[in-house]
Amino acid sequence: MAEVRALQTDPARLIHQRLCGWIDPGKAGRVELDTLSGYVWPDQANAEAMKKRRQKARKALAELATVGWKVSEYAAGKWEIGRPKPVVTFPKLRSNVPLHP
């Protein structure tokens, strides 16, 4: 949940939600920029609107990278996206014995 809260834009949050549905933690997947744009804007658009949508999707990918996702464009408009491994934290062990020497 901290990842989602760290994302600032709606496109980044929507893309994050969809990617979490098919990329397992620690794994990667490949996707086209138009597919990512379709996750945010499912309706048809003219060429100028599609250009702006792709720009916003690129910015959303950059935002995902700031929260630990691996994002790389391996061909024009094609991206490999890696989801970070889960971070496990263990509770600090406590005892009733004082730590004073």
VEXDREN-2710 file (C-alpha; in Angstrom, 1 decimal):
% VEXDREN-2710
k/r/px/py/pz
1/MET/0.0/0.0/0.0
2/ALA/2.9/2.3/0.6
3/GLU/3.9/2.0/-3.1
4/VAL/0.5/3.2/-4.2
5/ARG/0.5/6.1/-1.7
6/ALA/3.9/7.2/-3.0
7/LEU/2.5/7.5/-6.6
8/GLN/1.4/11.1/-7.3
9/THR/-0.7/10.8/-10.5
10/ASP/-3.8/8.9/-11.5
11/PRO/-2.2/7.3/-14.6
12/ALA/0.7/5.9/-12.5
13/ARG/-1.8/4.5/-10.0
14/LEU/-3.9/2.9/-12.6
15/ILE/-1.0/1.4/-14.5
16/HIS/0.5/0.2/-11.2
17/GLN/-2.8/-1.6/-10.3
18/ARG/-2.9/-3.3/-13.7
19/LEU/0.7/-4.4/-13.7
20/CYS/0.4/-5.8/-10.1
21/GLY/-2.4/-8.0/-11.6
22/TRP/0.0/-9.8/-14.0
23/ILE/3.6/-9.3/-12.8
24/ASP/4.4/-11.3/-9.7
25/PRO/6.8/-9.8/-7.1
26/GLY/10.4/-10.2/-8.3
27/LYS/9.4/-11.0/-11.9
28/ALA/9.2/-8.9/-15.1
29/GLY/6.9/-8.6/-18.0
30/ARG/7.0/-6.9/-21.4
31/VAL/4.3/-4.5/-22.6
32/GLU/3.8/-1.9/-25.3
33/LEU/3.2/1.7/-24.5
34/ASP/-0.2/1.7/-26.3
35/THR/-1.3/-1.2/-24.0
36/LEU/-0.4/0.8/-20.9
37/SER/-2.2/3.8/-22.3
38/GLY/-5.2/1.7/-22.9
39/TYR/-5.3/0.8/-19.2
40/VAL/-5.8/4.4/-18.3
41/TRP/-7.8/5.6/-21.3
42/PRO/-9.7/2.7/-22.8
43/ASP/-11.7/4.8/-25.3
44/GLN/-10.6/5.5/-28.9
45/ALA/-8.8/8.8/-29.7
46/ASN/-7.3/10.7/-32.6
47/ALA/-3.6/10.8/-33.3
48/GLU/-2.9/14.0/-31.3
49/ALA/-4.7/12.6/-28.2
50/MET/-2.8/9.3/-28.5
51/LYS/0.5/11.2/-28.6
52/LYS/-0.4/13.0/-25.3
53/ARG/-1.6/9.8/-23.7
54/ARG/1.7/8.1/-24.6
55/GLN/3.6/11.0/-23.1
56/LYS/1.6/10.7/-19.9
57/ALA/2.1/6.9/-19.8
58/ARG/5.9/7.5/-20.1
59/LYS/5.8/9.8/-17.2
60/ALA/3.8/7.2/-15.2
61/LEU/6.5/4.7/-15.9
62/ALA/9.1/7.1/-14.7
63/GLU/7.0/7.5/-11.5
64/LEU/6.9/3.7/-11.1
65/ALA/10.7/3.6/-11.3
66/THR/10.9/6.0/-8.3
67/VAL/9.1/3.5/-6.1
68/GLY/11.4/0.6/-7.0
69/TRP/10.1/-0.9/-10.2
70/LYS/12.6/-1.6/-13.0
71/VAL/11.6/0.1/-16.2
72/SER/13.5/-0.1/-19.5
73/GLU/12.5/0.5/-23.1
74/TYR/14.0/-2.4/-25.1
75/ALA/12.5/-1.2/-28.4
76/ALA/10.6/1.8/-29.6
77/GLY/7.3/1.8/-27.6
78/LYS/8.1/-1.5/-26.0
79/TRP/8.9/-1.8/-22.3
80/GLU/10.2/-4.4/-19.9
81/ILE/8.9/-3.8/-16.4
82/GLY/10.2/-5.5/-13.3
83/ARG/8.2/-5.6/-10.1
84/PRO/10.3/-5.3/-6.9
85/LYS/10.6/-8.3/-4.6
86/PRO/8.6/-8.1/-1.5
87/VAL/10.4/-6.6/1.5
88/VAL/10.0/-8.7/4.7
89/THR/10.5/-7.1/8.0
90/PHE/10.6/-9.0/11.2
91/PRO/9.5/-7.5/14.5
92/LYS/12.2/-6.6/16.9
93/LEU/12.6/-9.2/19.6
94/ARG/12.0/-7.9/23.1
95/SER/12.7/-9.5/26.4
96/ASN/12.0/-8.6/30.0
97/VAL/15.7/-8.5/30.8
98/PRO/17.0/-4.9/31.2
99/LEU/19.9/-4.0/28.9
100/HIS/21.8/-2.0/31.5
101/PRO/25.2/-3.5/32.3
END
